[in-house]
Amino acid sequence: MILLLILLNLSTGPLITFEIDRNAAAVANTEAQFTHSFTPKGFKNAQVETGTVIFGKLPAMRWTYSKPEAKTWVFDGTRFWFYVPADKQVTVGDVDDERKRELPFLLIGDPAARNKYFVVNEARRGNTIVTTFQPRDKNSQIRTATVASNAASHVIVSIEYTDRDGNLTRFAFSGYHPAQVSSNTFTFVAPAGVQVVRGD
C-alpha cells in the first residue's frame, strides 16, 4: 500500500492543538473496517479494496486487506512490512523522518511534523469536523489532504488526499471497536517459504 505525502525541510512555528490530535487518541487501540479507493486522474470509476485496520498508538498500525486481494501492511513506528501472499514475498523497509512526511497516516500522530510541513484548518459541518492539510511546499507530492471525524466520538470517518498527478486516494472507516493489541501486533514474521526483500 502506497500512501504519499510531502518532502521538504521548513521552519517550525508554534505548536497548535487541533481536532486531529483528539482523533489520534480516539482511534488508539481500536480496530475498524476500511474501504480504500483510488481514482486515477481523468477516470470516474475508482479501484476499490476493503479490509480491517488495527491502530495502536499512532503511527503504529496494521492493515489487513481482504478484497479483492489479500495483503498486509504493518508499521511499528520506524519499520514497515508489506506482505502479498499471492506473490510469496514480503517487503521490509525503514521509514525515516524524510519518508514519514510522505505518508498521511503517519502525520496524524505527529503534531510537530504537521505544524512544520502543513497549514492546518478546521471546519465543523453538522456532526462532522473536517481538518484540511495544505502543504507549505508548493512542490509537494501531495496537493491537499483532508480528514473527516465524528464531532462527538472524535474517531476518523475518512481521510483523502490528491497528489500532484491529480490522482485521488480515499479511506473510509466504520465499525470501530476495542482491539486486542500486544507487542507483536505491529511487527510481522514472514511465513516459511516467503521471500524477504528490502524496500528502502
N, C-alpha and C positions, 0 to 999 in steps of 0.2 A: 504494500500500500504506500503510495507516494502522497505526502501532504506537503505542499510547497509553501514557503513564506519568504523572509527577507534576507538582505545581505549586508549591510554596511555599518561601520562604527560611527555613531553620532553622539553628541554630548548628552549628558543626563540632566534632566530638570528635577524639580521637587517630586517626590513620590506621592501619588494620589491614589486613594482607595476608591474602587469602582464596584458596581454590582458584580462584575466578573470575578472579584475576589470572593464574594459570597457564593458564586457558582462553584468555584473550586472546592470550597468547604462542603457544599451541599452534595456534590457527587462523589466525594471521597468514600471509599469502601462500599460502593454500590455497584450493582450490575444492571444493565439496561439493554433493550433491543435497539438495533440501529438499522437504518436504511441509508446506504451510501450511493449517491447518484453522481454521475459525471456526464456533463453535457458539453461536447466539443463546440467550439465556435462555429456558427453557421448551421448548427443542427438543432432541431426542435425536440427530438427524442433523446432521452438520457440512457446511459448504460447504468443498470441498477444492480446492486449487490445488497445482501442482508446478512445479519448475524447478531452476535451479542458482544458487549464490551464490559470489562470489569475495570473500574477506576480505583486506583489506590490513592495515596497522597500524591496529587499531580506534581510532576508529569508522569508518574508510573501508571501504566495501563496495559491491558491485554485485550486485543481484538481477535475474535474468532468468527471468521466468515463461514457461512454455511451454503449460501446460494448466490450465484449459480455454480460456484466452485469453492471447495473447501480450502481455506488457507488461514494462517495465524500470524499476527504481528504483535510482538511483545516488546515493551520498553521498560527498563528498570530505572531510568533517570539519566544514564550515561550510555548504555549499550542497548542495541535493538537486535531482534531475531525476526526473520521473515521466512515462514515455512509454507511451502506448497507441496502437499502430499503427492499430487499427481506427477510432479517433477522429481520427486525423491531428493529434494535439495532444500537446505536451509541457509539463508544468507545472514551473516553476522557482521555487525559493524558498530563502531563507537560514534556517539553524537557529541561533538564538542560544542562550545558556545557558538561558534560560527554556524554550525549546522542546525542548532536549536532554533535559530532565528528564521529558518526556512520551514519550520513545522508549526502550523497554527495551534494545535492542541497543546504543544509544549509551552506556549506562552500564557495559557490560561492560569497556570500555577506560578507564574513568574512576574510579579508586578513591576519589578525594577526593569526588566527587559522590555515589557510593554511600554512603559513610560519613556524608555530610551529610544525605541525604534518606531513608535506609533503616536499619532494623535488619536486619543480615545474620546468618544462621545456616547452619551446615553440618552435614550428617549423612552418614555412609557407609552405603550399602545394598548389600552384596556388592561387585561391581566398579563400582558407580556412586556418585559423590559428588553429593549434592543440595544446592544452595545456594538458600536461600529469602530473598526480599527483602520485608520488611514496611514499608510507608510509615510514616514518623513522623507525617505529616499525616493526620488522620482524614478529611479532605475530599478526599483524593487521588482522581484519576480511576481509578487502579489500586488494587485491593484487596490483591492479592498477586501476586508473580512468582516463578517457580521455574526454575532452570537445572540440568539434569542433565548430568553429564560423565563420561567414561570415566576411572576412577581411575588407569589405567596410562598412557594417552596424553594425558590432560587435554583432549582435544577435546570440544566440546559435542555432546551427543547430542540434547538437546531443550531448548526454552525455552517456557514457557507462562505466561499471566497472565489474571486475571479483572479486569474493570473494574467500576465501581460500579453499572452497569446489570445485572450478572450474566452478561455475555457471556464466553465462553472462547475465547482465541486460543492456538494451539499451533503451533510449528515443530519438525519432526523432521529430523535431518541424518544423512547416510550417505555413504560413498564418498569420504572426504577424500583429496585428492592435491595435490601441489605445483601452484601456479598460476603462469602467466607474467604477472607484474604489472609494469606500466610507469606512467609519469606520466599516461598517457591512460586507464588502466583506470577511474579514479574520477572521470572527467568525462564529459559527454555532449554531442555535437554533433547538433542536430536535423537530420534529413534534409530535403532540399529539398521544399518544399510543405507542411511541417508547421507548424501554428500554435504559437507560443510564448506561454504565458500565465504571469502571476505567481501564485504560490501563497502569498504572505505574508499 
